[in-house]
Amino acid sequence: MSTAQEEGTVFERTQESPDFQELRRRFRSFAFPMTVAFLAWYLLYVILSGWARDFMGAKLVGHINVALVFGILQFVSTFLIAWLYARRANTKLDALADKIRHEVEGEAK
């Protein structure tokens, strides 16, 4: 076996590198909690729609009820999460990802 085969593939070495592990940690520290929070928020909407009909049907202003406001807030929260992720990626992920990419591309040559 050659030395390169003993050390693993470029992908395996990259995956085990401290930079890649840090990138995964940074990504997961945002993605997992945000996913849980969004799913909880969505399930609250679904549960209230199914079992708290009087509350969800309560009129707020004119023909606008609580259910409509919650539904619109689902869209707002989706765009907010996307915006927050883009900001986080620009500040905490992209530079490290570029560094890793350049190292992998340099190894491949």
Rosetta silent file (secondary structure, phi, psi, omega in degrees, C-alpha in Angstrom):
SEQUENCE: MSTAQEEGTVFERTQESPDFQELRRRFRSFAFPMTVAFLAWYLLYVILSGWARDFMGAKLVGHINVALVFGILQFVSTFLIAWLYARRANTKLDALADKIRHEVEGEAK
SCORE:     score description
SCORE:     0.000 S_00000001
   1 L     0.000  143.312  178.227    0.000    0.000    0.000 S_00000001
   2 L   -82.653  166.757 -178.871    1.165    3.501   -0.739 S_00000001
   3 H   -61.568  -40.132 -178.957    1.451    6.231    1.872 S_00000001
   4 H   -63.192  -38.132  179.907   -1.590    8.090    0.500 S_00000001
   5 H   -69.836  -34.487  179.644   -3.767    4.994    0.852 S_00000001
   6 H   -68.326  -33.605 -177.762   -2.629    4.457    4.451 S_00000001
   7 H   -82.344  -11.390 -177.734   -3.531    8.027    5.382 S_00000001
   8 L    95.633  175.524 -179.813   -6.989    7.798    3.803 S_00000001
   9 L   -76.647  167.789  176.891   -8.599    9.780    1.036 S_00000001
  10 H   -57.752  -41.066  179.564   -8.519   13.552    0.808 S_00000001
  11 H   -61.876  -45.782 -179.244  -12.132   13.545    1.985 S_00000001
  12 H   -64.184  -42.715  178.537  -11.344   11.394    5.029 S_00000001
  13 H   -64.898  -40.219  179.113   -8.350   13.535    6.010 S_00000001
  14 H   -64.789  -43.731 -178.692  -10.385   16.696    5.551 S_00000001
  15 H   -62.346  -31.011 -179.499  -13.256   15.329    7.616 S_00000001
  16 H   -88.282   -7.054 -176.561  -10.876   14.530   10.474 S_00000001
  17 L   -70.255  149.247  178.317   -9.118   17.903   10.394 S_00000001
  18 H   -60.429  -35.198  178.999   -9.609   20.331   13.309 S_00000001
  19 H   -64.333  -43.429  179.679  -10.795   23.065   10.914 S_00000001
  20 H   -66.389  -41.157  177.383  -13.521   20.854    9.481 S_00000001
  21 H   -60.854  -40.545  177.725  -14.603   19.770   12.955 S_00000001
  22 H   -65.507  -41.082  177.626  -14.825   23.434   13.984 S_00000001
  23 H   -61.103  -45.127  177.352  -16.854   24.241   10.869 S_00000001
  24 H   -61.261  -42.430 -179.643  -19.282   21.419   11.683 S_00000001
  25 H   -62.842  -44.428  179.290  -19.554   22.603   15.298 S_00000001
  26 H   -62.982  -42.837  179.594  -20.294   26.177   14.227 S_00000001
  27 H   -64.398  -49.176 -176.933  -22.910   25.048   11.714 S_00000001
  28 H   -65.850  -31.809 -179.364  -24.606   22.636   14.097 S_00000001
  29 H   -66.290  -19.307  174.459  -24.649   25.145   16.959 S_00000001
  30 H   -98.662  -49.350 -170.368  -26.987   27.256   14.823 S_00000001
  31 H   -65.546  -45.284 -176.202  -28.838   24.733   12.679 S_00000001
  32 H   -66.765  -52.048  178.595  -29.964   22.248   15.310 S_00000001
  33 H   -61.828  -37.653 -179.473  -31.401   24.692   17.886 S_00000001
  34 H   -67.624  -37.130  176.783  -33.022   26.783   15.147 S_00000001
  35 H   -64.413  -44.922  178.763  -34.607   23.688   13.611 S_00000001
  36 H   -62.415  -45.603 -179.545  -35.997   22.593   16.970 S_00000001
  37 H   -62.048  -43.970 -178.875  -37.315   26.097   17.689 S_00000001
  38 H   -66.621  -42.749  179.326  -38.972   26.406   14.284 S_00000001
  39 H   -64.000  -39.092  177.179  -40.562   22.954   14.479 S_00000001
  40 H   -63.092  -43.210  178.385  -41.888   23.708   17.971 S_00000001
  41 H   -62.172  -44.151  179.499  -43.318   27.017   16.696 S_00000001
  42 H   -65.422  -44.673  179.895  -44.921   25.276   13.708 S_00000001
  43 H   -64.590  -34.822  174.975  -46.360   22.467   15.851 S_00000001
  44 H   -58.912  -44.713  178.497  -47.798   25.055   18.245 S_00000001
  45 H   -59.987  -46.923 -179.040  -49.605   26.606   15.280 S_00000001
  46 H   -64.952  -45.953 -178.941  -50.944   23.225   14.141 S_00000001
  47 H   -63.813  -45.809  178.839  -52.004   22.150   17.636 S_00000001
  48 H   -63.030  -37.043  178.697  -53.729   25.447   18.367 S_00000001
  49 H   -65.104  -33.579 -177.953  -55.483   25.282   15.008 S_00000001
  50 H   -86.603  -35.113 -171.569  -56.794   21.829   15.793 S_00000001
  51 H  -119.929   -5.480  177.497  -57.606   22.040   19.484 S_00000001
  52 L  -126.825   55.232 -174.773  -57.968   25.728   20.385 S_00000001
  53 H   -60.926  -37.558  179.406  -60.380   26.783   17.682 S_00000001
  54 H   -63.618  -43.455  178.470  -62.045   29.448   19.808 S_00000001
  55 H   -64.426  -47.772 -177.738  -58.706   31.081   20.543 S_00000001
  56 H   -67.540  -26.835 -179.894  -57.493   30.867   16.942 S_00000001
  57 L   -87.096   -3.015 -178.608  -60.844   32.183   15.683 S_00000001
  58 L   -63.559  129.272 -179.742  -60.806   35.209   17.974 S_00000001
  59 E   -76.605  135.520  177.572  -61.070   38.398   15.909 S_00000001
  60 E  -100.974  -54.983  178.733  -58.304   40.924   16.441 S_00000001
  61 E  -143.506  119.787  179.662  -59.131   43.681   13.953 S_00000001
  62 L    58.660 -122.257  179.951  -61.996   43.471   11.500 S_00000001
  63 L   -95.638    8.246 -179.803  -61.860   40.064    9.797 S_00000001
  64 E   -88.103  121.604  179.778  -58.299   39.365   10.949 S_00000001
  65 E  -112.040  176.467 -177.922  -58.171   36.601   13.541 S_00000001
  66 H   -60.503  -40.465 -178.768  -55.417   35.022   15.635 S_00000001
  67 H   -60.398  -41.557  179.355  -55.007   32.110   13.182 S_00000001
  68 H   -64.684  -43.164  179.003  -54.286   34.479   10.287 S_00000001
  69 H   -62.810  -44.971  177.389  -51.704   36.365   12.332 S_00000001
  70 H   -60.756  -41.211  178.962  -50.044   33.084   13.387 S_00000001
  71 H   -62.559  -44.180  178.006  -50.024   31.916    9.760 S_00000001
  72 H   -65.339  -38.741  178.620  -48.384   35.119    8.548 S_00000001
  73 H   -65.129  -23.944  173.936  -45.872   34.903   11.402 S_00000001
  74 H   -62.161  -44.738  178.216  -44.883   31.451   10.098 S_00000001
  75 H   -66.252  -43.569  179.758  -43.701   33.120    6.887 S_00000001
  76 H   -59.749  -45.412 -178.962  -42.028   35.945    8.788 S_00000001
  77 H   -65.784  -34.748  177.030  -40.145   33.497   11.012 S_00000001
  78 H   -62.529  -47.551  178.874  -39.012   31.501    7.964 S_00000001
  79 H   -66.642  -36.182  177.777  -37.531   34.594    6.320 S_00000001
  80 H   -63.689  -44.019  178.404  -36.013   35.697    9.635 S_00000001
  81 H   -62.775  -43.055  178.671  -34.282   32.349   10.088 S_00000001
  82 H   -61.613  -42.385  179.430  -32.949   32.480    6.512 S_00000001
  83 H   -65.447  -43.745  178.653  -31.634   36.010    7.084 S_00000001
  84 H   -62.628  -40.717  178.902  -30.026   35.033   10.411 S_00000001
  85 H   -64.755  -43.027  179.366  -28.394   32.011    8.814 S_00000001
  86 H   -60.882  -42.180  177.552  -27.011   34.084    5.937 S_00000001
  87 H   -62.652  -45.490 -179.165  -25.565   36.574    8.416 S_00000001
  88 H   -64.960  -42.122  179.635  -24.037   33.803   10.515 S_00000001
  89 H   -61.437  -42.610  179.757  -22.623   32.041    7.454 S_00000001
  90 H   -63.413  -36.790 -174.902  -20.994   35.266    6.271 S_00000001
  91 H   -92.931  -32.221 -171.138  -19.388   35.977    9.631 S_00000001
  92 H  -117.422  -20.651 -172.581  -18.619   32.543   11.112 S_00000001
  93 H  -110.546  -43.348 -169.580  -18.682   29.871    8.397 S_00000001
  94 H   -61.098  -42.982 -178.297  -17.605   31.154    4.988 S_00000001
  95 H   -63.040  -44.245  179.253  -14.014   32.105    5.810 S_00000001
  96 H   -67.469  -40.120  177.942  -13.309   28.740    7.420 S_00000001
  97 H   -63.317  -40.394  177.680  -15.082   26.866    4.606 S_00000001
  98 H   -63.955  -40.904  178.273  -12.991   28.752    2.026 S_00000001
  99 H   -60.394  -46.760  179.785   -9.808   27.879    3.910 S_00000001
 100 H   -63.203  -43.060  179.622  -10.751   24.200    3.949 S_00000001
 101 H   -60.300  -44.237  179.943  -11.714   24.280    0.272 S_00000001
 102 H   -64.400  -38.048  177.454   -8.372   25.828   -0.708 S_00000001
 103 H   -64.933  -43.077  179.831   -6.500   23.196    1.304 S_00000001
 104 H   -66.294  -43.164  178.646   -8.450   20.366   -0.342 S_00000001
 105 H   -64.572  -35.379  177.386   -7.977   21.834   -3.814 S_00000001
 106 H   -67.136  -37.045  178.196   -4.256   22.222   -3.128 S_00000001
 107 H   -69.155  -34.605 -175.822   -4.013   18.574   -2.063 S_00000001
 108 H   -70.530  -20.542 -177.981   -5.885   17.370   -5.133 S_00000001
 109 L   -81.626    0.000    0.000   -3.322   18.900   -7.500 S_00000001
